[in-house]
Amino acid sequence: MLFHYLSYPITKSMPVYGGSAKPELSSLKAIKKGDSCNTWRMSLENHWGTHVDGPNHFFANGRKIIDYPADFWIFDSPQVLNARLEPGELLKWETIGGHIDADTDLLLLKSGWGQKRGSDLYWKENPGIHADVGIGLRRMNCAVRAVGIDWISVSSFAHREEGRKAHRAFLDPDGKEEPVLLIEDMDLSVALTKLSRVFVAPLFVEGVDSAPCTAIGSFDD
C-alpha cells in the first residue's frame, strides 16, 4: 500500500481565486533567534488552497463542514475521469455523465491544469463546471458524495455567474438527493490508476461554511 498527498501545502505564494490577496505566514517565535520554541501565525481565507466547499457556502440553511460526521470524509470507491479542458471552458454533463460508475463515492476530475499552477493563467483563465453536471449527478441517484478537481475553482473566472449556478446545483440542500460537496484545487499530478481510497481532512472550525483540507490517497501496490 502506498500513500500520496492529493492536496497542496499552504504557502505564501500559492494562487488564489481572483488573485486579490495572499496568505500571511509570520514567525512569532524562532529558536534561531534565541526563543525557546518555534511558533507561527497563519492568516488565510477558507477558500484558499485545497479546500472543501460545504452547502453553507451558498445556502444559509446548508450544512457547514463541522456538521458532517467523521466517516463522511473517507471515500472507499474513488473514480478518476480525465477531462482535458481549454481556458475558460465549462465541463458539461454530456461529456462525463455516461462514464460514472454507480458505486463511485468520490469523483475526481483530472484536467492537467495543475501544470499551470505556477502561472497567473491558473486563476485568470481556469476552466469551470456547468451547472448541468451538478444537476445530472444528483438525478443519477448514485453514491457520489463529493467531486474533486485539479483546477482552482468550479467557477471559471471568465464565467462567474455560471460558476455560481454550478455551486448551487451541487450544494443546494433542498435539491434532489443529498448535496455533492466540492473539493477544489487538488493536486492530481501523480498517476492515479491504482488509487483505491481517499481520506479528506478539513480544518474542523466552528462557524465557517467551508475549510482548507488535506487529502491523502491510498494506492494499491
Legacy VTK file of the C-alpha trace (Angstrom):
# vtk DataFile Version 3.0
C-alpha trace
ASCII
DATASET POLYDATA
POINTS 221 float
0.000 0.000 0.000
1.324 3.418 -0.993
0.132 6.858 0.062
0.374 10.224 -1.685
-0.879 13.694 -0.857
-3.629 14.850 -3.205
-3.568 18.385 -1.817
-1.175 21.302 -1.972
0.657 22.797 1.005
-0.308 26.283 2.132
2.389 28.723 1.037
2.779 32.485 0.815
2.875 32.290 -2.972
0.005 29.882 -3.652
-2.595 31.032 -6.221
-5.969 32.305 -5.021
-9.185 32.829 -6.975
-9.294 36.426 -8.183
-5.648 36.943 -7.274
-6.555 39.758 -4.859
-4.638 38.667 -1.766
-2.221 36.090 -0.406
-1.866 34.077 2.809
0.183 35.664 5.570
2.615 33.417 7.417
4.626 35.154 10.108
7.102 33.844 12.658
6.200 34.792 16.234
8.968 32.869 17.974
12.087 31.301 16.484
14.706 29.067 18.048
17.357 30.559 15.768
16.592 33.976 17.312
17.041 32.664 20.829
13.427 31.766 21.634
12.615 28.504 23.407
10.429 27.224 20.541
9.111 27.932 17.059
5.636 29.489 16.755
3.870 30.812 13.672
0.758 32.860 12.920
-1.202 31.915 9.811
-3.820 34.116 8.153
-5.791 32.857 5.149
-9.298 32.719 3.736
-11.156 29.434 3.992
-11.431 29.059 0.196
-7.717 29.286 -0.491
-5.591 26.321 -1.461
-7.006 22.799 -1.499
-10.354 23.143 0.275
-13.851 21.714 0.591
-16.965 23.733 -0.251
-19.879 22.884 2.034
-23.568 23.656 1.296
-23.476 26.648 3.654
-21.132 28.347 1.165
-24.183 29.305 -0.928
-27.153 28.429 1.278
-27.943 29.835 4.723
-29.711 26.598 5.685
-26.932 24.399 4.300
-24.608 22.283 6.406
-21.163 23.524 7.333
-18.054 21.361 7.333
-18.300 20.781 11.078
-21.810 19.306 10.619
-20.538 16.213 8.787
-19.627 13.005 10.681
-16.024 11.822 10.623
-16.720 8.822 8.374
-18.114 11.103 5.648
-14.528 12.042 4.774
-13.398 8.504 3.974
-14.003 7.570 0.340
-13.702 3.865 -0.462
-14.647 4.000 -4.156
-12.944 6.956 -5.838
-13.147 7.234 -9.602
-10.880 9.330 -11.811
-12.082 10.796 -15.101
-9.704 12.604 -17.429
-11.225 15.853 -18.629
-8.897 17.945 -20.803
-10.267 21.478 -20.720
-9.393 24.636 -22.612
-9.061 28.036 -20.884
-12.480 29.182 -19.679
-14.184 26.001 -20.924
-17.128 24.679 -18.911
-17.245 20.930 -18.434
-20.737 19.678 -19.330
-22.786 16.698 -18.234
-22.945 15.230 -21.730
-19.158 14.809 -21.604
-18.951 12.759 -18.400
-22.463 11.646 -17.493
-22.221 8.265 -19.179
-18.889 7.365 -17.602
-19.637 7.483 -13.870
-19.763 4.150 -12.043
-22.767 3.521 -9.817
-20.671 2.845 -6.702
-18.374 5.894 -7.060
-18.392 7.959 -3.863
-15.693 10.483 -4.866
-15.433 11.657 -8.473
-12.030 13.141 -9.323
-11.767 15.208 -12.498
-8.210 15.351 -13.804
-7.701 18.092 -16.381
-3.953 18.666 -16.211
-4.441 22.299 -15.178
-2.216 21.674 -12.185
0.726 22.100 -14.568
-0.228 25.793 -14.811
-0.368 26.373 -11.054
2.783 28.497 -11.055
1.277 30.896 -13.599
-1.450 33.568 -13.393
-3.248 31.565 -16.093
-4.204 29.110 -13.351
-6.713 31.531 -11.844
-7.242 34.058 -14.652
-8.228 31.553 -17.348
-9.267 28.494 -15.356
-11.955 26.188 -16.726
-15.136 25.529 -14.792
-18.076 23.168 -14.484
-21.519 23.747 -15.968
-24.482 23.590 -13.586
-25.909 20.654 -15.534
-23.155 18.435 -14.081
-24.386 19.042 -10.540
-27.986 18.556 -11.638
-27.211 15.397 -13.612
-25.091 13.887 -10.870
-27.805 14.286 -8.259
-30.511 12.994 -10.588
-28.463 9.845 -11.183
-29.211 8.807 -7.610
-25.668 7.448 -7.387
-23.275 7.200 -4.452
-21.163 10.289 -5.236
-20.754 12.461 -2.121
-18.041 14.782 -3.424
-16.340 15.918 -6.611
-12.664 16.890 -6.643
-10.963 18.966 -9.332
-7.340 19.799 -10.182
-8.007 23.446 -11.014
-8.647 26.402 -8.758
-12.453 26.539 -8.735
-15.627 25.044 -10.156
-16.311 28.634 -11.176
-14.410 29.748 -14.277
-13.081 33.252 -13.670
-14.365 34.159 -17.138
-17.899 32.870 -16.371
-18.508 33.729 -12.729
-22.301 33.823 -12.871
-22.310 30.355 -14.430
-19.937 29.344 -11.650
-22.391 30.498 -9.006
-25.144 28.459 -10.682
-22.883 25.414 -10.698
-22.066 25.757 -6.997
-25.781 25.991 -6.212
-26.570 22.930 -8.343
-24.077 20.817 -6.378
-24.702 22.266 -2.918
-28.442 23.042 -2.723
-29.693 21.371 0.491
-33.255 21.319 -0.871
-32.379 19.774 -4.233
-32.918 16.195 -5.370
-30.839 13.777 -3.261
-28.048 14.924 -0.965
-25.750 17.839 -1.826
-22.485 16.904 -3.514
-19.534 18.642 -1.878
-16.740 20.198 -3.918
-13.014 19.760 -3.311
-11.220 22.448 -5.297
-7.554 22.981 -6.191
-6.473 19.368 -5.646
-3.073 18.003 -6.631
-3.877 15.149 -9.015
-0.478 15.126 -10.721
0.501 11.624 -9.569
-0.519 8.540 -11.543
-3.979 7.639 -10.257
-4.569 4.286 -11.948
-4.174 2.317 -8.697
-5.976 4.756 -6.410
-8.169 2.732 -4.065
-9.149 5.063 -1.227
-9.082 8.770 -0.372
-9.033 10.401 3.040
-10.002 14.071 3.285
-9.317 16.008 6.498
-10.809 19.531 6.515
-9.890 22.015 9.210
-12.506 21.474 11.915
-13.572 25.074 12.570
-16.848 26.095 14.171
-18.997 28.561 12.270
-17.371 28.529 8.829
-19.075 27.254 5.680
-16.056 25.571 4.074
-12.481 24.760 5.013
-8.961 24.097 3.738
-8.215 20.395 3.770
-5.525 17.779 3.431
-6.358 14.937 1.048
-4.408 11.674 1.062
-4.768 8.919 -1.492
-4.166 5.233 -0.780
-2.780 3.263 -3.719
-2.549 -0.485 -4.307
0.987 -1.789 -4.843
LINES 1 222
221 0 1 2 3 4 5 6 7 8 9 10 11 12 13 14 15 16 17 18 19 20 21 22 23 24 25 26 27 28 29 30 31 32 33 34 35 36 37 38 39 40 41 42 43 44 45 46 47 48 49 50 51 52 53 54 55 56 57 58 59 60 61 62 63 64 65 66 67 68 69 70 71 72 73 74 75 76 77 78 79 80 81 82 83 84 85 86 87 88 89 90 91 92 93 94 95 96 97 98 99 100 101 102 103 104 105 106 107 108 109 110 111 112 113 114 115 116 117 118 119 120 121 122 123 124 125 126 127 128 129 130 131 132 133 134 135 136 137 138 139 140 141 142 143 144 145 146 147 148 149 150 151 152 153 154 155 156 157 158 159 160 161 162 163 164 165 166 167 168 169 170 171 172 173 174 175 176 177 178 179 180 181 182 183 184 185 186 187 188 189 190 191 192 193 194 195 196 197 198 199 200 201 202 203 204 205 206 207 208 209 210 211 212 213 214 215 216 217 218 219 220
